Amino acid sequence: LSYDASLGQFLLCRRSFAQLLSDVHWTKVGLLGVLFVAVNCLWDTMLIYPLKILVVFFHESSHGLVATLTGGRIVRIEFEHNEGGVCYTTGGNRFLTLSAGYLGSLIWGGMILTAASHTDFDRYISILLGAVTVLLSLAYVRPLLSFGSTFSLGAGTALALIGFKLPLEINNMLLVIVGD
């Protein structure tokens, strides 16, 4: 009986894995792969430059968010045209705050990519992402008349307008690229 039970569990597990593979949207997987390759091939071009700066914004915002969540506060965020940035914080858990930049960018990207790939709320996600970007920029990006402030306000506004004005498919593709 024990052998039969094990064989039954194996076959059930094998069938479940086969069902899992059959449930995969291979067209979406292919599209993600093509977008991933395209972004990597174009990485050093001006076409991808705004995406790189947006990643810097998410990176620095993640430091600030974790500092705030661990009892600290954001003093200011700065970032420049050369893809450099810094988030000045006080208080909070120093180890977690310092670790949050790369992990936070990864989490932001993963959440955006997952939401864009598995929901039909892409327009709302674009609007929310734009609003959060604008609010964080107004509250923390300094100096107010700087590249960082101008870029983050412009990017946030553009994301929100894209969410309001452009079709679901365009929003989906944009979010997949941002999340990728």
C-alpha positions in Angstrom: 0.0 0.0 0.0 2.8 2.4 0.8 4.3 1.9 -2.6 1.0 2.5 -4.3 0.3 5.6 -2.3 3.8 7.0 -3.2 3.2 6.2 -6.9 -0.2 7.8 -6.7 1.2 11.0 -5.2 4.0 11.1 -7.8 1.4 10.7 -10.6 -0.8 13.4 -9.1 2.1 15.7 -8.7 3.2 15.0 -12.3 -0.3 15.7 -13.5 -0.4 18.9 -11.6 2.9 20.1 -13.0 1.6 19.3 -16.5 -1.6 21.3 -15.8 0.6 24.1 -14.5 2.6 24.2 -17.8 -0.6 24.0 -19.8 -2.0 27.0 -17.9 1.0 29.2 -18.7 0.3 32.0 -21.2 3.2 31.2 -23.5 2.4 34.3 -25.6 2.9 36.5 -22.6 6.1 34.6 -21.6 7.4 35.1 -25.1 6.5 38.8 -25.1 8.3 39.3 -21.7 11.3 37.5 -23.1 11.4 39.8 -26.2 11.0 42.9 -24.1 13.7 41.8 -21.7 16.1 41.2 -24.6 15.1 44.5 -26.3 15.6 46.5 -23.1 19.0 44.9 -22.5 20.1 45.5 -26.1 19.1 49.1 -25.9 20.4 49.7 -22.4 23.0 52.2 -23.3 20.8 54.3 -25.5 18.7 57.4 -24.8 15.6 55.4 -25.4 16.1 53.5 -22.1 17.6 56.4 -20.2 14.3 57.6 -18.7 13.8 54.0 -17.4 17.2 54.0 -15.8 16.5 57.3 -14.0 13.2 56.0 -12.9 15.0 53.0 -11.4 17.3 55.4 -9.5 14.2 57.2 -8.2 12.7 53.8 -7.0 16.1 52.8 -5.5 16.4 56.0 -3.4 12.7 56.0 -2.5 13.1 52.5 -1.2 15.9 53.6 1.2 13.5 56.3 2.5 10.5 54.1 2.8 12.4 51.5 4.9 13.9 54.2 7.1 10.3 55.5 7.7 8.9 52.0 8.3 11.6 51.4 10.9 11.0 54.6 12.9 13.2 57.0 11.0 12.3 59.8 8.5 13.4 61.0 5.1 15.3 64.3 5.1 15.6 64.5 1.3 16.2 62.6 -1.9 18.6 63.8 -4.6 19.4 62.2 -7.9 21.3 63.5 -11.0 21.4 63.1 -14.7 24.4 60.8 -14.4 22.2 58.1 -12.8 23.6 58.8 -9.3 21.4 59.5 -6.3 21.3 59.7 -2.5 18.6 59.5 0.1 19.3 61.3 3.4 17.5 59.8 6.3 17.6 60.1 10.1 16.8 57.3 12.5 15.4 53.9 11.6 17.2 50.7 11.3 20.5 51.5 9.6 21.1 48.0 8.2 17.7 47.6 6.7 17.7 51.1 5.3 21.0 50.6 3.6 19.9 47.2 2.2 16.7 48.6 0.9 17.9 50.3 -2.3 18.6 47.3 -4.5 16.1 45.1 -2.8 13.4 47.8 -3.0 14.1 48.4 -6.7 13.7 44.6 -7.2 10.5 44.5 -5.2 9.0 47.6 -7.0 9.8 46.0 -10.4 8.4 42.6 -9.3 5.2 44.1 -8.0 4.7 46.2 -11.2 5.5 43.3 -13.5 3.3 40.9 -11.6 0.4 43.3 -11.4 0.7 44.2 -15.1 0.9 40.5 -16.1 -1.9 39.1 -13.9 -4.5 41.8 -13.8 -6.5 44.1 -16.1 -6.0 47.1 -13.8 -3.0 48.4 -15.8 -4.5 51.9 -16.3 -5.2 52.2 -12.5 -1.7 51.0 -11.7 -0.1 53.6 -14.1 -2.2 56.3 -12.4 -1.3 55.1 -8.9 2.4 54.8 -9.8 2.3 58.3 -11.3 0.6 59.8 -8.3 3.0 58.1 -5.8 6.0 59.4 -7.9 4.6 62.9 -7.9 3.8 62.9 -4.2 7.2 61.5 -3.2 8.9 64.0 -5.5 7.0 67.0 -4.0 7.6 65.8 -0.4 11.2 64.7 -0.6 13.2 65.4 -3.8 15.4 68.4 -3.4 16.4 70.9 -4.5 13.0 71.7 -5.9 14.4 73.2 -9.1 16.8 70.4 -10.0 17.1 67.6 -12.5 15.8 65.0 -10.0 12.7 67.1 -9.1 12.0 68.0 -12.7 12.4 64.4 -13.9 10.3 62.8 -11.1 7.5 65.3 -11.4 7.5 64.9 -15.2 7.7 61.1 -15.1 4.9 60.9 -12.5 2.7 63.2 -14.5 3.4 61.2 -17.6 2.6 57.9 -16.0 -0.7 59.3 -14.6 -1.6 60.8 -18.0 -0.8 57.5 -19.8 -3.1 55.8 -17.3 -5.9 58.2 -18.0 -5.6 58.7 -21.7 -4.0 55.6 -23.4 -5.5 52.2 -23.9 -5.1 49.2 -21.6 -2.7 47.5 -24.0 -0.3 50.5 -24.0 -0.4 50.7 -20.2 0.3 47.0 -19.9 3.3 47.2 -22.2 4.6 50.2 -20.4 4.3 48.6 -17.0 5.9 45.4 -18.2 8.9 47.4 -19.5 9.1 49.4 -16.2 8.8 46.2 -14.1 11.1 44.2 -16.3 
